Amino acid sequence: MKPLFDSVIIQPTSLCNLNCKYCYLANRDMNRKMAPAVIDRIVDAMKVCRHTFRVTWHGGEPMSSGLEHFQSLVQPMQTLMLRGLVQQVIQTNGTLIDEHWCDFFKE
């Protein structure tokens, strides 16, 4: 049976470091960070579904929440990733990528 959905869009923060005129997000100047408990609930739901998901990290600018916060959100998905059940992508403006982020992405 085909799954009802196989894509999840997650917004780790509403904050964005740019102010693009075309942006639809009204509160992009506020750093509202997603609580790790939300990710735990998402991961629990994915485990029950038992099929592959594509997770898109979106925002605001997802990297604006900071590397430590972002890592804390990605970490609970590690088991599912290792089992091939989660594919993760990040939608970013790229302006915050540095060596630390590159090291994280390599992992």
Backbone as a chain_set.jsonl record, in Angstrom:
{"seq": "MKPLFDSVIIQPTSLCNLNCKYCYLANRDMNRKMAPAVIDRIVDAMKVCRHTFRVTWHGGEPMSSGLEHFQSLVQPMQTLMLRGLVQQVIQTNGTLIDEHWCDFFKE", "coords": {"N": [[0.828, -1.183, 0.0], [0.559, 2.193, -0.861], [2.129, 4.891, 0.862], [0.439, 7.472, 2.746], [1.7, 9.945, 2.896], [5.049, 11.019, 2.194], [6.847, 12.928, 2.679], [8.266, 15.377, 4.77], [8.236, 18.579, 6.043], [10.238, 20.596, 7.943], [10.536, 23.237, 10.211], [13.046, 24.583, 11.82], [13.51, 27.059, 12.953], [12.059, 30.338, 12.954], [13.539, 32.446, 12.269], [15.415, 34.481, 10.01], [18.354, 35.488, 8.311], [18.311, 37.242, 6.245], [16.38, 39.682, 4.377], [14.368, 39.286, 2.306], [12.348, 40.657, -0.239], [10.302, 39.202, -1.422], [9.612, 37.263, 0.387], [7.365, 35.224, 2.198], [7.167, 34.829, 4.906], [6.198, 36.247, 7.794], [7.237, 36.654, 10.416], [10.05, 36.542, 10.35], [12.113, 37.843, 11.587], [12.179, 37.069, 14.162], [13.49, 34.888, 16.561], [12.287, 32.125, 16.908], [12.642, 29.087, 18.169], [12.42, 25.64, 17.365], [11.343, 23.209, 19.65], [13.183, 20.434, 20.96], [11.509, 18.313, 21.724], [9.458, 18.288, 19.881], [10.637, 17.244, 17.582], [11.165, 14.702, 18.551], [8.566, 13.665, 18.668], [7.91, 13.679, 15.945], [9.794, 11.844, 14.948], [8.966, 9.55, 16.34], [6.477, 9.149, 15.101], [7.335, 8.611, 12.49], [8.646, 6.18, 12.868], [6.53, 4.455, 13.378], [5.213, 4.466, 10.93], [6.926, 3.176, 9.116], [8.1, 3.491, 6.518], [10.076, 5.081, 3.921], [11.069, 8.435, 4.411], [11.319, 11.777, 3.219], [12.959, 14.407, 4.541], [12.745, 17.816, 4.742], [14.533, 20.517, 5.709], [13.592, 23.653, 6.54], [12.707, 27.155, 6.52], [11.983, 30.41, 7.566], [15.496, 30.82, 7.833], [17.017, 27.866, 8.065], [19.565, 27.41, 9.144], [19.97, 29.544, 10.782], [19.234, 29.035, 13.354], [21.402, 28.126, 14.622], [24.279, 25.993, 14.854], [24.525, 24.12, 16.988], [21.867, 23.879, 17.979], [20.596, 22.968, 15.653], [21.924, 20.519, 15.267], [20.96, 19.165, 17.514], [18.375, 18.705, 16.745], [18.577, 17.125, 14.475], [19.884, 14.843, 15.38], [18.105, 12.916, 16.746], [17.088, 11.584, 14.533], [19.01, 9.939, 13.553], [19.114, 7.076, 13.857], [17.031, 6.237, 12.171], [18.024, 7.241, 9.782], [20.355, 5.708, 9.422], [19.187, 3.272, 8.946], [18.194, 3.705, 6.481], [15.745, 4.961, 6.226], [15.222, 7.623, 6.311], [15.79, 10.502, 4.47], [17.578, 13.432, 4.298], [17.342, 16.881, 3.528], [18.37, 20.282, 3.111], [16.982, 23.452, 2.876], [18.389, 26.318, 2.09], [19.732, 29.671, 2.215], [22.38, 29.777, 2.019], [24.235, 31.6, 3.035], [25.291, 31.363, 5.588], [26.958, 29.226, 5.722], [29.84, 27.702, 6.862], [33.115, 26.421, 7.853], [32.495, 24.763, 10.052], [29.796, 24.08, 9.657], [30.127, 22.74, 7.225], [31.67, 20.537, 8.043], [29.781, 19.285, 9.666], [27.793, 18.651, 7.745], [29.21, 16.799, 6.221], [29.348, 14.626, 7.92]], "CA": [[0.0, 0.0, 0.0], [1.32, 3.43, -0.957], [1.931, 5.727, 2.049], [-0.361, 8.682, 2.624], [2.671, 10.994, 2.598], [6.42, 10.573, 2.394], [7.674, 14.12, 2.79], [8.02, 16.176, 5.966], [8.952, 19.856, 6.033], [10.441, 20.99, 9.334], [11.047, 24.597, 10.376], [13.719, 24.642, 13.116], [13.414, 28.425, 13.458], [11.403, 31.3, 12.063], [14.528, 33.494, 12.021], [16.195, 34.506, 8.77], [19.366, 36.535, 8.329], [18.068, 38.132, 5.11], [15.059, 40.313, 4.383], [13.958, 39.256, 0.902], [11.046, 41.295, -0.458], [9.304, 38.221, -1.849], [9.402, 36.257, 1.429], [6.017, 35.152, 2.766], [7.232, 34.609, 6.349], [6.064, 37.543, 8.466], [8.019, 36.76, 11.653], [11.396, 36.038, 10.092], [13.082, 38.538, 12.431], [12.044, 36.521, 15.514], [14.169, 33.595, 16.671], [11.464, 31.101, 17.558], [13.299, 27.802, 17.914], [11.651, 24.42, 17.59], [11.759, 22.419, 20.81], [13.562, 19.057, 20.621], [10.38, 17.393, 21.948], [8.681, 18.221, 18.632], [11.347, 16.289, 16.726], [10.936, 13.37, 19.117], [7.223, 13.236, 18.241], [7.989, 13.408, 14.505], [10.541, 10.589, 14.796], [8.082, 8.471, 16.795], [5.478, 8.924, 14.042], [8.025, 7.979, 11.363], [8.919, 4.783, 13.224], [5.269, 3.721, 13.248], [4.852, 4.374, 9.507], [7.807, 2.164, 8.519], [8.507, 3.683, 5.127], [11.09, 6.115, 3.767], [10.633, 9.828, 4.401], [12.231, 12.849, 2.83], [12.825, 15.516, 5.478], [13.291, 19.078, 4.246], [14.719, 21.542, 6.735], [13.101, 24.857, 5.871], [12.625, 28.227, 7.511], [13.177, 31.154, 7.936], [16.762, 30.221, 7.398], [17.211, 26.806, 9.051], [20.872, 27.495, 9.783], [19.949, 30.671, 11.721], [19.022, 28.556, 14.724], [22.718, 27.781, 15.157], [24.697, 24.612, 14.608], [24.221, 23.264, 18.142], [20.427, 23.619, 17.987], [20.289, 22.149, 14.482], [22.412, 19.168, 15.558], [20.068, 18.533, 18.495], [17.16, 18.308, 16.043], [18.912, 16.068, 13.512], [20.385, 13.664, 16.09], [17.112, 11.854, 16.959], [16.776, 10.89, 13.278], [20.174, 9.149, 13.154], [18.782, 5.653, 13.741], [16.241, 6.066, 10.949], [18.915, 7.494, 8.645], [21.23, 4.544, 9.261], [18.352, 2.196, 8.397], [17.757, 4.112, 5.15], [14.34, 5.358, 6.261], [15.115, 9.086, 6.258], [16.675, 11.269, 3.593], [17.439, 14.81, 4.752], [17.843, 17.973, 2.696], [18.201, 21.577, 3.754], [16.719, 24.571, 1.975], [19.139, 27.393, 2.726], [20.242, 30.721, 1.334], [23.808, 29.489, 1.905], [25.107, 32.67, 3.531], [25.843, 31.036, 6.909], [27.797, 28.026, 5.633], [31.257, 27.869, 7.179], [33.788, 25.127, 8.021], [31.789, 23.944, 11.042], [28.618, 23.524, 8.984], [30.609, 21.77, 6.226], [32.03, 19.32, 8.776], [28.522, 18.655, 10.075], [27.152, 18.077, 6.563], [29.991, 15.624, 5.815], [28.986, 13.514, 8.811]], "C": [[0.876, 1.251, 0.0], [1.054, 4.302, 0.279], [1.121, 6.983, 1.735], [0.517, 9.89, 2.282], [4.064, 10.445, 2.857], [7.394, 11.736, 2.519], [7.26, 14.921, 4.019], [8.865, 17.436, 5.864], [9.017, 20.352, 7.467], [11.089, 22.371, 9.379], [11.709, 24.707, 11.753], [13.679, 26.028, 13.765], [12.66, 29.281, 12.453], [12.38, 32.383, 11.625], [15.176, 33.35, 10.644], [17.154, 35.685, 8.837], [19.252, 37.483, 7.138], [16.675, 38.736, 5.235], [14.561, 40.422, 2.942], [12.538, 39.81, 0.746], [9.949, 40.29, -0.785], [8.946, 37.208, -0.757], [8.008, 36.37, 2.04], [6.02, 35.096, 4.294], [7.273, 35.939, 7.1], [6.99, 37.7, 9.667], [9.457, 36.293, 11.493], [12.476, 36.755, 10.893], [13.037, 38.04, 13.879], [12.654, 35.122, 15.561], [13.34, 32.624, 17.509], [12.048, 29.745, 17.191], [12.376, 26.634, 18.235], [12.22, 23.673, 18.795], [12.13, 21.005, 20.374], [12.429, 18.05, 20.816], [9.513, 17.247, 20.696], [9.317, 17.205, 17.687], [11.138, 14.866, 17.238], [9.58, 12.819, 18.685], [7.21, 12.879, 16.754], [8.678, 12.064, 14.264], [9.686, 9.4, 15.241], [7.04, 8.127, 15.726], [6.107, 8.232, 12.838], [8.286, 6.501, 11.637], [7.674, 3.918, 13.053], [4.929, 3.482, 11.778], [5.686, 3.357, 8.737], [8.011, 2.288, 7.014], [9.484, 4.854, 5.063], [10.461, 7.495, 3.687], [11.736, 10.721, 3.873], [11.942, 14.007, 3.777], [13.5, 16.734, 4.868], [13.338, 20.059, 5.406], [14.537, 22.887, 6.055], [13.055, 25.975, 6.905], [11.7, 29.327, 7.067], [14.384, 30.572, 7.215], [17.1, 29.156, 8.428], [18.544, 26.884, 9.792], [20.948, 28.646, 10.79], [19.738, 30.229, 13.16], [20.338, 28.186, 15.4], [23.008, 26.3, 14.993], [24.312, 23.682, 15.76], [22.729, 22.897, 18.189], [20.052, 22.695, 16.831], [20.727, 20.701, 14.706], [21.477, 18.44, 16.522], [18.764, 18.073, 17.851], [17.41, 17.145, 15.087], [19.259, 14.754, 14.221], [19.326, 12.585, 16.317], [16.751, 11.06, 15.696], [17.891, 9.948, 12.834], [19.843, 7.672, 12.945], [18.006, 5.378, 12.463], [17.097, 6.291, 9.706], [19.792, 6.274, 8.373], [20.484, 3.345, 8.696], [17.819, 2.544, 7.008], [16.317, 4.579, 5.082], [14.129, 6.869, 6.224], [16.199, 9.639, 5.351], [16.494, 12.722, 4.007], [18.052, 15.773, 3.748], [17.599, 19.272, 3.451], [17.99, 22.634, 2.678], [17.312, 25.799, 2.651], [19.526, 28.456, 1.717], [21.761, 30.627, 1.212], [24.746, 30.505, 2.525], [25.774, 32.344, 4.865], [26.751, 29.804, 6.894], [29.252, 28.395, 5.905], [31.868, 26.476, 7.373], [33.045, 24.203, 8.977], [30.549, 23.293, 10.433], [29.047, 22.479, 7.96], [30.999, 20.454, 6.892], [30.782, 18.552, 9.198], [27.845, 17.976, 8.887], [27.892, 16.823, 6.083], [29.62, 14.399, 6.636], [27.699, 12.906, 8.339]], "O": [[1.826, 1.35, 0.777], [-0.093, 4.445, 0.702], [1.122, 7.482, 0.61], [0.131, 10.746, 1.486], [4.237, 9.517, 3.647], [8.61, 11.551, 2.47], [6.074, 15.121, 4.28], [10.071, 17.365, 5.625], [7.991, 20.511, 8.129], [12.065, 22.636, 8.676], [11.015, 24.901, 12.751], [13.802, 26.151, 14.983], [12.629, 28.984, 11.259], [12.085, 33.153, 10.712], [15.446, 32.242, 10.181], [16.812, 36.748, 9.353], [20.026, 38.435, 7.036], [15.892, 38.342, 6.099], [14.358, 41.522, 2.428], [11.642, 39.465, 1.515], [8.785, 40.516, -0.454], [8.061, 36.377, -0.961], [7.537, 37.462, 2.355], [4.976, 35.297, 4.915], [8.267, 36.663, 7.044], [7.484, 38.802, 9.908], [10.021, 35.706, 12.416], [13.632, 36.33, 10.887], [13.777, 38.537, 14.727], [12.368, 34.279, 14.71], [13.658, 32.345, 18.665], [11.959, 29.31, 16.043], [11.654, 26.64, 19.233], [13.434, 23.528, 18.932], [11.465, 20.433, 19.51], [12.399, 17.028, 20.131], [8.906, 16.198, 20.478], [8.619, 16.402, 17.066], [10.955, 13.937, 16.451], [9.462, 11.634, 18.371], [6.581, 11.901, 16.349], [8.204, 11.248, 13.474], [9.685, 8.358, 14.585], [6.759, 6.954, 15.48], [5.485, 7.361, 12.229], [8.162, 5.668, 10.739], [7.771, 2.767, 12.625], [4.418, 2.42, 11.421], [5.188, 2.74, 7.795], [8.086, 1.277, 6.315], [9.689, 5.542, 6.063], [9.463, 7.705, 2.997], [12.924, 10.455, 4.056], [10.826, 14.527, 3.816], [14.68, 16.693, 4.52], [12.314, 20.386, 6.006], [15.249, 23.215, 5.105], [13.347, 25.731, 8.076], [10.769, 29.136, 6.286], [14.289, 29.94, 6.163], [17.439, 29.494, 9.562], [18.635, 26.465, 10.946], [21.897, 28.714, 11.572], [20.035, 30.981, 14.088], [20.379, 27.958, 16.61], [22.102, 25.466, 14.993], [23.826, 22.575, 15.526], [22.379, 21.739, 18.413], [19.282, 21.751, 17.009], [19.995, 19.768, 14.377], [21.229, 17.244, 16.369], [18.118, 17.152, 18.351], [16.549, 16.282, 14.913], [18.956, 13.675, 13.712], [19.625, 11.412, 16.095], [16.171, 9.979, 15.79], [17.736, 9.234, 11.844], [20.259, 7.085, 11.947], [18.282, 4.41, 11.755], [16.917, 5.613, 8.695], [19.949, 5.86, 7.225], [21.083, 2.494, 8.038], [17.072, 1.763, 6.42], [15.722, 4.597, 4.005], [12.997, 7.342, 6.118], [17.372, 9.282, 5.463], [15.362, 13.204, 4.062], [19.123, 15.526, 3.194], [16.731, 19.346, 4.32], [18.729, 22.697, 1.696], [16.796, 26.266, 3.666], [19.634, 28.187, 0.52], [22.362, 31.322, 0.392], [25.956, 30.283, 2.537], [26.746, 33.004, 5.232], [27.253, 29.388, 7.939], [29.816, 29.281, 5.263], [31.218, 25.468, 7.093], [32.971, 22.996, 8.744], [30.28, 22.113, 10.658], [28.401, 21.438, 7.837], [30.697, 19.379, 6.373], [30.732, 17.326, 9.1], [27.373, 16.845, 9.008], [27.262, 15.887, 5.592], [29.581, 13.28, 6.124], [27.209, 11.953, 8.944]]}, "num_chains": 1, "name": "protein.A"}
